[in-house]
Amino acid sequence: MSTEIIIAVLLAAGLAVFFLGVARARAASHRQPDVKMHSRLGYYGAYVMLWTVLPALIVTLLWAVISPSVISRMVQADLPTEVQALSGPEQALIMGQINSVAQGVSRLSPADSKIVQGARYGVVTIDKAAETLQNNGVILGSSPRPFVIAGGYDWVVYQGYSTWVRTIAVALLALGGFFYAFTRIRPRLRARNAVEGVILGGLVVASSVAILTTLGIVLSVAFESIRFFQEISPSNFYLGTVWDPRFTSADSNRGEGQFGFLPLLWGTLYISIVALLVAVPVGLYAAIYLSEYASSRVRGIAKPMLEILAGIPTIVYGFFALVTFGPLLRDTGNLFGLDIAASSVLTAGIVMGIMIIPFVSSLSDDIISSVPQSLREGSLGLGATKSETIKRVILPAALPGIVGAVLLAASRAIGETMIVVLAAGIAANLTLNPFEPVTTITVKIVSQLTGDHEFNSPQTLVAFALGLTLFVVTLALNVYALYIVRKYKEQYD
């Protein structure tokens, strides 16, 4: 029985035993009418369902994860001694062939399966078994060695045993859990506490998975960055002004000089600054209009349309910049005698600014709308105009939150990749000219992890150093934004 079928059966059984648990609890309350039920009837049904399904489901999932590696080790242990003495990559190649044979054997008809079984025990020739497998779509290449056919057949046999043992174990575990929970149902059973405890445990596990995943990502990037800095000094990386990582193997000094981080950092900050110069005024003015001037009907239409910009994939923005906006900007510059490259800081910055407008406008709108109405009415009552009220009362009150929104938008701009790849070019330049192409940290992370470099070479490991640095910069901006919001945000009654 496959894993999917077992899970489906367990879920169906869980639904059935839920109603059995409810019926059992109702009957118990009728038998002892003078005893008050501790929990609602639904909790008793959920209690029985959890005991029936949860342990069996956990065992099923763990079995599905662990059993393939256990079967592989068992098959590998049966291989000849000379095969086990081979290096790791050679053994992996042989195990891949055995796995292909096993997948083919599992699809064979009973008659063809007997042929492979006969080859396993020396009754049928290996060539006959190989021909049978090839006729059934199994690609073997050259004539396989006998232990490959034997290993593939053993793999299928072990897998069959594993399936039967798992099915029996899961069935016994589900039945045992059901009878245990069903017989314990009584009016004073704390079913609600038990069910809510399981739910709380599930929430803790879910949050732990998120935390551990983040920790694992950070540690993996940090360890690979340490390997990079063991070959390239941090000073030459963070203070270098030339980015050309092709020369690293022949001359270490020359290699260190080619990993200059400053051009990438400058390109990242330059494009982000241009993007913020576009997004902050437009987003802030849009937020002021929507919260202070627009009618509820206009606001209900304009705000969702504005936030659609945040839902457009960044590759679409990049394609728009590459095909439409970049050439348009270049042609417009030619009319005024300006040499503007189609892929430039200005192209990427403006398009990225359009993309992050919703981050500024939506957050700022929510912050401005949260300013108490009493402040507006007090300012207007003192004779201030609406615009004076906005400038001198509302914006100062909402300023910490607006600054936090801008910093969060800056973090989004710094981490953008696809727009920069298509709209800013790949040249690592230290230039103040916004009409020239530059590149960013994220673009070089992508380029260094693609290609045929060795994974332990400095050309590849530098991507992890770039990623760690970008992570630290973005994290610092996010933490600073939260700090500003929490420290300076005023609480109004």
C-alpha positions as CSV (number, residue, x, y, z in Angstrom):
1,M,0.0,0.0,0.0
2,S,1.5,3.3,-1.0
3,T,2.1,6.2,1.3
4,E,-0.7,8.3,-0.4
5,I,-3.2,5.5,0.1
6,I,-2.3,5.0,3.7
7,I,-2.7,8.8,4.4
8,A,-6.0,8.8,2.7
9,V,-7.2,5.8,4.7
10,L,-6.1,7.4,7.9
11,L,-7.9,10.6,7.2
12,A,-11.1,8.8,6.4
13,A,-10.7,6.6,9.5
14,G,-10.1,9.8,11.5
15,L,-13.4,11.3,10.3
16,A,-15.3,8.1,11.2
17,V,-13.8,7.7,14.7
18,F,-14.5,11.4,15.4
19,F,-18.3,10.6,15.2
20,L,-17.7,7.4,17.2
21,G,-16.0,9.4,19.9
22,V,-18.8,12.0,20.0
23,A,-21.4,9.2,20.2
24,R,-19.4,7.5,23.0
25,A,-19.2,10.8,25.0
26,R,-23.0,11.5,24.5
27,A,-23.8,8.0,25.8
28,A,-21.5,8.4,28.8
29,S,-23.3,11.7,29.7
30,H,-26.6,9.9,29.5
31,R,-25.4,7.1,31.7
32,Q,-24.2,9.6,34.3
33,P,-26.6,12.5,34.1
34,D,-25.5,13.8,37.5
35,V,-21.9,14.2,36.4
36,K,-21.1,17.4,34.4
37,M,-19.1,16.9,31.2
38,H,-15.7,18.5,31.4
39,S,-15.5,19.3,27.7
40,R,-17.8,19.8,24.8
41,L,-18.7,16.6,22.8
42,G,-16.6,17.7,19.8
43,Y,-13.5,17.6,22.0
44,Y,-14.1,13.9,22.8
45,G,-14.4,13.1,19.2
46,A,-11.2,15.1,18.4
47,Y,-9.5,13.3,21.2
48,V,-10.2,9.9,19.7
49,M,-9.4,11.1,16.2
50,L,-6.0,12.4,17.3
51,W,-5.0,9.2,19.1
52,T,-6.1,7.2,16.0
53,V,-4.6,9.3,13.3
54,L,-1.7,11.3,14.6
55,P,0.8,8.5,15.8
56,A,0.1,6.4,12.7
57,L,0.5,9.4,10.5
58,I,3.8,10.3,12.1
59,V,5.1,6.8,11.6
60,T,3.9,6.7,8.0
61,L,5.8,9.9,7.2
62,L,8.9,9.0,9.0
63,W,8.9,5.6,7.3
64,A,8.6,7.2,3.9
65,V,11.6,9.4,4.6
66,I,13.8,6.8,6.2
67,S,13.1,3.6,4.4
68,P,14.7,4.5,1.0
69,S,18.0,5.1,2.7
70,V,17.8,2.0,4.8
71,I,16.9,-0.2,1.7
72,S,19.8,1.4,-0.2
73,R,22.2,0.5,2.6
74,M,20.9,-3.0,2.7
75,V,21.4,-3.4,-1.0
76,Q,24.8,-1.8,-0.9
77,A,25.8,-4.2,1.9
78,D,25.0,-7.2,-0.3
79,L,27.3,-6.0,-3.1
80,P,30.6,-7.8,-3.8
81,T,33.6,-6.8,-1.7
82,E,35.4,-5.3,-4.7
83,V,32.5,-3.0,-5.4
84,Q,32.3,-1.9,-1.8
85,A,36.0,-1.0,-2.0
86,L,35.4,1.5,-4.7
87,S,35.4,5.3,-4.2
88,G,32.2,7.2,-3.2
89,P,31.4,8.6,-6.7
90,E,31.9,5.1,-8.3
91,Q,29.6,3.5,-5.7
92,A,27.0,6.2,-6.3
93,L,27.1,5.5,-10.0
94,I,26.6,1.8,-9.4
95,M,23.7,2.5,-7.0
96,G,22.1,4.7,-9.6
97,Q,22.2,1.8,-12.0
98,I,20.7,-0.5,-9.4
99,N,18.0,2.0,-8.7
100,S,17.1,2.2,-12.4
101,V,16.9,-1.6,-12.6
102,A,14.7,-1.6,-9.4
103,Q,12.3,0.9,-10.9
104,G,12.1,-1.2,-14.1
105,V,11.5,-4.4,-12.1
106,S,8.7,-2.8,-10.2
107,R,6.9,-2.2,-13.5
108,L,7.3,-5.7,-15.0
109,S,4.6,-8.2,-15.5
110,P,4.7,-11.4,-13.4
111,A,6.2,-13.4,-16.2
112,D,9.0,-10.9,-16.9
113,S,9.6,-10.5,-13.2
114,K,10.3,-14.2,-13.0
115,I,12.9,-13.9,-15.7
116,V,14.8,-11.2,-13.6
117,Q,14.3,-13.4,-10.5
118,G,15.8,-16.3,-12.4
119,A,18.8,-14.1,-13.3
120,R,19.2,-13.1,-9.7
121,Y,19.6,-16.8,-8.7
122,G,21.6,-17.9,-11.7
123,V,18.8,-19.8,-13.4
124,V,18.4,-17.4,-16.3
125,T,21.3,-15.6,-18.1
126,I,22.1,-12.0,-17.4
127,D,21.7,-11.1,-21.1
128,K,18.2,-12.5,-21.1
129,A,17.2,-10.4,-18.0
130,A,18.8,-7.3,-19.5
131,E,16.9,-7.8,-22.7
132,T,13.7,-8.1,-20.8
133,L,14.3,-4.9,-18.9
134,Q,15.2,-3.0,-22.0
135,N,12.1,-4.2,-23.7
136,N,10.2,-2.6,-20.8
137,G,11.8,0.7,-21.2
138,V,14.7,0.4,-18.8
139,I,17.9,2.1,-20.2
140,L,20.9,0.0,-19.1
141,G,23.5,1.2,-21.6
142,S,26.1,-1.6,-22.0
143,S,25.4,-5.1,-20.7
144,P,24.9,-4.8,-16.9
145,R,27.0,-6.8,-14.5
146,P,25.3,-9.6,-12.5
147,F,25.4,-7.8,-9.2
148,V,23.5,-4.8,-10.8
149,I,20.6,-7.1,-11.8
150,A,20.7,-8.8,-8.4
151,G,20.8,-5.5,-6.5
152,G,17.8,-4.2,-8.5
153,Y,15.8,-7.3,-7.8
154,D,16.8,-7.3,-4.1
155,W,15.8,-3.6,-3.9
156,V,12.3,-4.4,-5.1
157,V,12.0,-7.3,-2.7
158,Y,13.2,-5.2,0.3
159,Q,10.8,-2.5,-0.7
160,G,7.9,-5.0,-0.8
161,Y,8.8,-6.2,2.7
162,S,9.0,-2.6,3.9
163,T,5.6,-1.8,2.5
164,W,4.0,-4.8,4.2
165,V,5.7,-4.1,7.5
166,R,4.7,-0.5,7.4
167,T,1.1,-1.2,6.6
168,I,0.8,-3.7,9.4
169,A,2.6,-1.4,11.9
170,V,0.4,1.6,10.9
171,A,-2.8,-0.4,11.2
172,L,-1.9,-1.8,14.6
173,L,-0.9,1.6,15.8
174,A,-4.1,3.2,14.6
175,L,-6.2,0.5,16.1
176,G,-4.3,0.6,19.4
177,G,-4.7,4.4,19.6
178,F,-8.4,4.1,18.8
179,F,-9.1,1.6,21.5
180,Y,-7.0,3.4,24.0
181,A,-8.8,6.7,23.5
182,F,-12.2,5.2,23.0
183,T,-12.1,3.3,26.3
184,R,-10.9,6.3,28.2
185,I,-13.9,8.5,27.3
186,R,-15.8,9.5,30.4
187,P,-17.5,12.7,31.6
188,R,-14.6,14.0,33.6
189,L,-11.9,13.2,30.9
190,R,-10.1,16.5,30.2
191,A,-10.4,16.0,26.4
192,R,-10.3,19.7,25.7
193,N,-7.0,20.1,27.5
194,A,-5.5,17.2,25.6
195,V,-6.7,18.4,22.2
196,E,-5.6,22.0,22.8
197,G,-2.2,20.7,24.0
198,V,-1.7,18.8,20.7
199,I,-2.7,21.9,18.8
200,L,-0.3,24.0,20.8
201,G,2.5,21.5,20.2
202,G,1.8,21.7,16.4
203,L,2.1,25.5,16.6
204,V,5.4,25.2,18.4
205,V,6.7,22.7,15.8
206,A,5.6,25.0,13.0
207,S,7.3,28.0,14.5
208,S,10.4,26.0,15.3
209,V,10.6,24.8,11.7
210,A,10.5,28.4,10.5
211,I,13.2,29.4,13.0
212,L,15.4,26.4,12.3
213,T,15.1,26.9,8.6
214,T,16.3,30.5,8.9
215,L,19.1,29.4,11.2
216,G,20.1,26.7,8.8
217,I,20.2,29.2,5.9
218,V,22.3,31.6,7.9
219,L,24.8,29.0,9.1
220,S,25.2,27.4,5.7
221,V,25.9,30.8,4.2
222,A,28.3,31.7,7.1
223,F,30.3,28.5,6.8
224,E,30.8,28.8,3.1
225,S,31.7,32.5,3.6
226,I,34.4,31.4,6.1
227,R,35.8,29.0,3.5
228,F,36.0,31.9,1.0
229,F,37.7,34.3,3.5
230,Q,40.3,31.6,4.2
231,E,41.4,32.0,0.6
232,I,40.7,35.7,0.0
233,S,41.4,38.2,2.8
234,P,38.4,40.2,4.0
235,S,40.3,43.5,3.5
236,N,40.9,42.8,-0.1
237,F,37.3,41.8,-0.5
238,Y,35.6,44.6,1.3
239,L,38.0,47.4,0.2
240,G,38.8,46.2,-3.3
241,T,37.6,48.4,-6.2
242,V,38.0,45.9,-9.1
243,W,35.5,43.1,-9.6
244,D,36.9,40.5,-12.0
245,P,36.9,37.1,-10.3
246,R,38.2,35.1,-13.3
247,F,41.9,35.3,-12.2
248,T,42.3,33.4,-8.9
249,S,44.1,30.1,-9.5
250,A,47.4,31.1,-11.0
251,D,48.3,34.2,-8.9
252,S,46.9,34.5,-5.4
253,N,47.7,38.2,-5.0
254,R,46.2,39.0,-8.4
255,G,43.2,36.8,-7.5
256,E,42.6,38.7,-4.3
257,G,42.6,42.0,-6.1
258,Q,39.8,40.9,-8.5
259,F,37.2,40.4,-5.8
260,G,36.5,44.0,-5.0
261,F,33.2,44.4,-3.2
262,L,32.9,48.2,-3.4
263,P,31.7,48.4,-7.1
264,L,28.9,46.0,-6.2
265,L,27.9,47.8,-3.0
266,W,27.9,51.1,-4.9
267,G,25.8,49.8,-7.7
268,T,23.3,48.4,-5.2
269,L,23.1,51.6,-3.2
270,Y,23.0,53.8,-6.2
271,I,20.1,52.0,-7.9
272,S,18.3,51.8,-4.5
273,I,18.7,55.6,-4.0
274,V,17.2,56.3,-7.4
275,A,14.4,53.9,-6.7
276,L,13.6,55.6,-3.4
277,L,13.7,59.1,-5.0
278,V,10.9,57.8,-7.3
279,A,8.9,55.8,-4.8
280,V,9.0,57.9,-1.7
281,P,7.5,61.2,-3.1
282,V,4.9,59.3,-5.3
283,G,4.0,56.8,-2.5
284,L,3.8,59.5,0.2
285,Y,1.7,61.9,-1.8
286,A,-0.6,59.0,-2.8
287,A,-0.9,58.0,0.8
288,I,-1.8,61.6,1.8
289,Y,-4.4,61.9,-0.9
290,L,-6.0,58.5,-0.2
291,S,-6.2,59.1,3.6
292,E,-7.0,62.8,3.7
293,Y,-8.6,63.9,0.5
294,A,-10.1,61.0,-1.4
295,S,-13.7,60.0,-0.9
296,S,-14.4,56.5,0.4
297,R,-15.5,55.5,-3.1
298,V,-12.3,56.8,-4.8
299,R,-10.2,55.2,-2.0
300,G,-11.9,51.8,-2.4
301,I,-11.0,51.8,-6.1
302,A,-7.6,53.6,-6.1
303,K,-5.9,51.8,-3.2
304,P,-6.4,48.2,-4.6
305,M,-5.3,49.4,-8.0
306,L,-2.2,50.9,-6.5
307,E,-1.4,47.8,-4.6
308,I,-1.7,45.7,-7.8
309,L,1.8,47.0,-8.5
310,A,3.1,44.9,-5.6
311,G,1.6,41.7,-7.1
312,I,3.3,42.0,-10.5
313,P,6.2,39.6,-10.8
314,T,9.6,41.3,-10.8
315,I,10.5,39.5,-14.1
316,V,7.7,41.4,-15.7
317,Y,9.1,44.7,-14.5
318,G,12.5,43.6,-15.8
319,F,11.2,42.7,-19.2
320,F,9.3,46.0,-19.3
321,A,12.5,47.9,-18.5
322,L,14.5,45.9,-21.1
323,V,12.1,46.1,-24.0
324,T,10.1,49.3,-23.5
325,F,11.4,51.7,-20.9
326,G,15.1,51.4,-21.5
327,P,15.0,52.0,-25.2
328,L,12.4,54.8,-24.6
329,L,14.8,56.5,-22.1
330,R,17.7,56.1,-24.5
331,D,15.8,57.6,-27.5
332,T,14.5,60.5,-25.3
333,G,18.1,61.2,-24.2
334,N,19.2,61.3,-27.8
335,L,16.7,64.0,-28.5
336,F,18.4,66.2,-25.9
337,G,21.9,65.2,-26.7
338,L,22.3,62.9,-23.8
339,D,24.1,59.5,-24.1
340,I,21.8,57.3,-22.0
341,A,22.4,53.6,-22.1
342,A,19.3,51.4,-22.4
343,S,20.7,49.4,-19.4
344,S,21.6,52.0,-16.8
345,V,21.2,53.1,-13.3
346,L,18.4,55.4,-14.3
347,T,16.4,52.7,-16.1
348,A,16.7,50.2,-13.3
349,G,16.1,52.8,-10.5
350,I,13.0,54.2,-12.1
351,V,11.4,50.9,-12.8
352,M,12.3,49.6,-9.4
353,G,10.9,52.7,-7.8
354,I,7.6,52.1,-9.6
355,M,7.6,48.5,-8.1
356,I,8.1,49.6,-4.5
357,I,5.6,52.5,-4.6
358,P,2.9,50.2,-2.9
359,F,5.3,49.5,0.0
360,V,5.6,53.2,0.7
361,S,2.0,54.2,-0.1
362,S,0.2,51.3,1.6
363,L,2.2,51.4,4.9
364,S,2.1,55.2,5.0
365,D,-1.6,55.3,4.3
366,D,-2.3,52.9,7.2
367,I,0.0,55.0,9.5
368,I,-1.6,58.3,8.5
369,S,-5.1,56.9,8.9
370,S,-4.2,55.7,12.4
371,V,-3.5,59.3,13.6
372,P,-6.5,60.1,15.9
373,Q,-9.2,62.3,14.4
374,S,-9.1,64.5,17.5
375,L,-5.8,65.9,16.4
376,R,-7.3,66.9,13.1
377,E,-10.3,68.4,14.6
378,G,-8.2,70.3,17.2
379,S,-6.0,71.8,14.5
380,L,-8.9,72.8,12.3
381,G,-10.7,74.3,15.3
382,L,-7.7,76.5,16.0
383,G,-8.0,77.9,12.5
384,A,-5.5,75.9,10.5
385,T,-6.3,74.9,7.0
386,K,-6.4,71.3,5.9
387,S,-3.0,71.5,4.2
388,E,-1.5,73.1,7.3
389,T,-3.0,70.4,9.5
390,I,-1.4,67.7,7.3
391,K,2.0,69.4,7.3
392,R,2.2,70.5,10.9
393,V,0.1,67.9,12.8
394,I,-0.6,64.7,10.9
395,L,2.8,64.1,9.2
396,P,4.9,64.9,12.3
397,A,2.7,62.4,14.3
398,A,3.0,59.8,11.6
399,L,6.7,60.5,10.8
400,P,8.3,57.6,12.7
401,G,6.0,55.1,10.9
402,I,6.6,56.7,7.5
403,V,10.4,56.5,8.1
404,G,10.0,52.8,9.0
405,A,8.0,52.2,5.8
406,V,10.7,53.9,3.7
407,L,13.4,51.8,5.3
408,L,11.4,48.6,4.6
409,A,11.0,49.7,1.0
410,A,14.7,50.3,0.9
411,S,15.4,46.8,2.1
412,R,13.1,45.5,-0.7
413,A,15.0,47.5,-3.3
414,I,18.4,46.4,-2.1
415,G,17.4,42.7,-2.4
416,E,15.9,43.0,-5.9
417,T,17.5,40.9,-8.6
418,M,15.5,40.4,-11.8
419,I,15.0,44.1,-12.6
420,V,18.7,44.8,-12.1
421,V,19.7,41.8,-14.2
422,L,17.6,43.0,-17.2
423,A,17.7,46.8,-16.8
424,A,21.1,47.7,-15.2
425,G,23.6,45.5,-16.9
426,I,26.3,43.3,-15.4
427,A,29.3,45.8,-15.5
428,A,30.7,46.4,-12.0
429,N,31.5,50.1,-12.3
430,L,32.3,52.8,-9.8
431,T,30.6,55.7,-11.4
432,L,28.4,58.7,-10.5
433,N,26.9,58.9,-14.0
434,P,23.3,57.6,-13.8
435,F,23.3,57.1,-17.5
436,E,25.9,54.3,-17.4
437,P,25.3,50.6,-16.5
438,V,26.2,49.2,-13.1
439,T,25.5,45.9,-11.3
440,T,24.5,44.9,-7.9
441,I,25.3,42.3,-5.3
442,T,22.3,40.1,-6.1
443,V,23.2,40.0,-9.8
444,K,26.7,38.8,-9.1
445,I,25.4,36.1,-6.7
446,V,23.3,34.7,-9.5
447,S,26.2,34.9,-12.0
448,Q,28.7,33.3,-9.7
449,L,26.5,30.4,-8.9
450,T,25.8,29.6,-12.6
451,G,28.3,28.1,-14.9
452,D,30.9,25.2,-14.6
453,H,33.0,26.4,-11.7
454,E,34.0,24.0,-9.0
455,F,31.8,24.5,-6.0
456,N,34.8,24.9,-3.7
457,S,36.5,27.5,-5.9
458,P,36.7,31.2,-4.8
459,Q,34.7,32.1,-7.9
460,T,31.7,30.2,-6.4
461,L,32.3,30.7,-2.7
462,V,32.3,34.5,-3.2
463,A,28.6,34.2,-3.8
464,F,28.1,33.1,-0.2
465,A,30.2,36.0,1.1
466,L,28.1,38.4,-1.0
467,G,24.9,36.8,0.2
468,L,26.0,37.0,3.9
469,T,26.9,40.7,3.5
470,L,23.6,41.5,1.8
471,F,21.8,39.6,4.5
472,V,23.5,41.6,7.2
473,V,22.8,44.9,5.5
474,T,19.1,44.1,4.9
475,L,18.6,42.8,8.4
476,A,20.2,45.9,9.8
477,L,17.8,48.1,7.8
478,N,14.8,46.0,8.9
479,V,15.8,46.1,12.6
480,Y,16.4,49.8,12.4
481,A,13.0,50.4,10.9
482,L,11.3,48.4,13.6
483,Y,13.4,50.3,16.2
484,I,12.3,53.6,14.9
485,V,8.6,52.6,14.8
486,R,8.6,51.1,18.3
487,K,10.7,53.8,20.0
488,Y,9.2,57.0,18.5
489,K,5.7,55.9,17.7
490,E,3.3,57.9,20.0
491,Q,0.3,56.2,21.5
492,Y,-2.9,58.2,21.3
493,D,-6.0,57.6,23.3
